[in-house]
Amino acid sequence: MRPAESSAIASPAPSPEEELAALRAQFKLRLTAERARVGVLTGMLSGTVLDFALVFGDISMFAHRLRGAALVFEFLEIGNAAKELELATALTVPEDQLPAHRATVLGLLQDLFVKLTEATAEGGA
């Protein structure tokens, strides 16, 4: 038997459950970067906004991507918070209501930040 063949026999392929658990663990590590991104998006929205459509578009795309991945890896609270954020940033809001809508979106970003913090804490989700 050649060395390559013997090592293939010695270590069986991981089961689908083991592969999913490994991917879930990698996703949990990724949530730290996602948390930092929420901080950046919050900063963008908290500052002087020249184009709300652009900022809300960035937030919506981020939330959509995070929502899908969170639901695949069973981080349901994060997925639900990202859904709320995505839906809020997809709304068309009259100009005179933008300050109140900005406050709503900032609150949703803060909620998502808290959920990401809890999930990345030792023993979280």
C-alpha positions as CSV (number, residue, x, y, z in Angstrom):
1,M,0.0,0.0,0.0
2,R,1.3,3.4,-0.9
3,P,1.5,6.2,1.8
4,A,-1.3,8.2,0.3
5,E,-3.6,5.2,0.3
6,S,-2.9,4.4,3.9
7,S,-3.7,7.9,5.1
8,A,-6.9,7.9,3.2
9,I,-8.0,4.8,4.9
10,A,-6.8,5.9,8.4
11,S,-8.9,9.1,8.4
12,P,-12.5,8.6,7.2
13,A,-14.3,11.6,5.7
14,P,-16.3,13.6,8.2
15,S,-20.0,13.0,8.4
16,P,-22.3,15.7,7.1
17,E,-23.2,16.6,10.7
18,E,-19.5,17.1,11.5
19,E,-19.0,19.2,8.4
20,L,-22.0,21.4,9.3
21,A,-20.7,21.8,12.9
22,A,-17.3,22.9,11.5
23,L,-19.0,25.4,9.2
24,R,-21.2,26.7,12.0
25,A,-18.1,27.2,14.2
26,Q,-16.4,29.1,11.3
27,F,-19.5,31.3,10.9
28,K,-19.5,32.0,14.6
29,L,-16.0,33.3,14.3
30,R,-17.1,35.4,11.3
31,L,-19.7,37.1,13.5
32,T,-16.9,39.1,15.2
33,A,-16.1,40.8,11.8
34,E,-19.8,41.3,11.2
35,R,-20.1,43.0,14.6
36,A,-17.4,45.4,13.5
37,R,-19.2,46.0,10.3
38,V,-22.3,47.0,12.2
39,G,-20.2,49.5,14.1
40,V,-19.0,51.0,10.8
41,L,-22.5,51.2,9.4
42,T,-23.8,52.8,12.6
43,G,-21.0,55.4,12.3
44,M,-22.0,56.1,8.7
45,L,-25.6,56.6,9.6
46,S,-24.8,58.6,12.7
47,G,-22.7,61.2,10.8
48,T,-23.7,63.6,8.2
49,V,-25.6,61.7,5.5
50,L,-25.6,63.2,2.1
51,D,-27.4,60.3,0.4
52,F,-29.7,58.2,2.6
53,A,-30.5,55.9,-0.3
54,L,-26.9,54.9,-0.6
55,V,-26.3,54.4,3.1
56,F,-29.6,52.5,3.5
57,G,-28.7,50.4,0.5
58,D,-25.4,49.4,2.1
59,I,-27.1,48.5,5.3
60,S,-29.8,46.5,3.5
61,M,-27.3,44.5,1.5
62,F,-25.3,43.7,4.6
63,A,-28.4,42.7,6.5
64,H,-29.6,40.5,3.7
65,R,-26.4,38.6,3.5
66,L,-26.1,38.2,7.2
67,R,-29.7,37.1,7.5
68,G,-29.3,34.3,5.0
69,A,-26.1,33.0,6.6
70,A,-27.4,33.3,10.1
71,L,-30.5,31.3,9.3
72,V,-28.5,28.5,7.5
73,F,-26.3,28.1,10.6
74,E,-29.2,28.4,13.0
75,F,-28.4,31.7,14.6
76,L,-32.1,32.6,14.6
77,E,-32.0,35.7,16.7
78,I,-29.4,37.2,14.5
79,G,-31.3,36.2,11.4
80,N,-34.5,37.8,12.7
81,A,-32.7,41.0,13.8
82,A,-31.1,41.2,10.3
83,K,-34.5,40.7,8.7
84,E,-36.0,43.6,10.6
85,L,-33.0,45.8,9.6
86,E,-33.2,44.7,6.0
87,L,-36.9,45.5,5.8
88,A,-36.6,48.9,7.5
89,T,-33.9,50.0,5.1
90,A,-35.8,48.8,2.1
91,L,-38.7,51.2,2.9
92,T,-39.2,54.4,0.9
93,V,-39.5,57.2,3.4
94,P,-40.6,60.7,2.7
95,E,-37.9,63.3,3.2
96,D,-39.6,64.9,6.2
97,Q,-39.7,61.5,8.0
98,L,-36.0,60.7,7.4
99,P,-34.8,61.8,10.9
100,A,-37.3,59.5,12.7
101,H,-36.5,56.7,10.3
102,R,-32.8,57.2,10.8
103,A,-33.4,56.8,14.6
104,T,-35.4,53.6,13.9
105,V,-32.6,52.1,11.8
106,L,-30.0,53.1,14.3
107,G,-32.0,51.3,17.0
108,L,-32.2,48.2,14.9
109,L,-28.4,48.3,14.2
110,Q,-27.9,48.6,18.0
111,D,-30.1,45.6,18.6
112,L,-28.2,43.6,16.0
113,F,-24.9,44.6,17.6
114,V,-26.1,43.3,20.9
115,K,-27.2,40.0,19.4
116,L,-23.8,39.6,17.7
117,T,-22.0,40.4,20.9
118,E,-24.0,37.8,22.8
119,A,-23.4,35.2,20.0
120,T,-19.7,35.7,20.0
121,A,-19.4,35.7,23.7
122,E,-17.9,32.5,25.3
123,G,-20.6,29.9,25.1
124,G,-23.0,32.1,23.1
125,A,-25.4,30.6,20.5
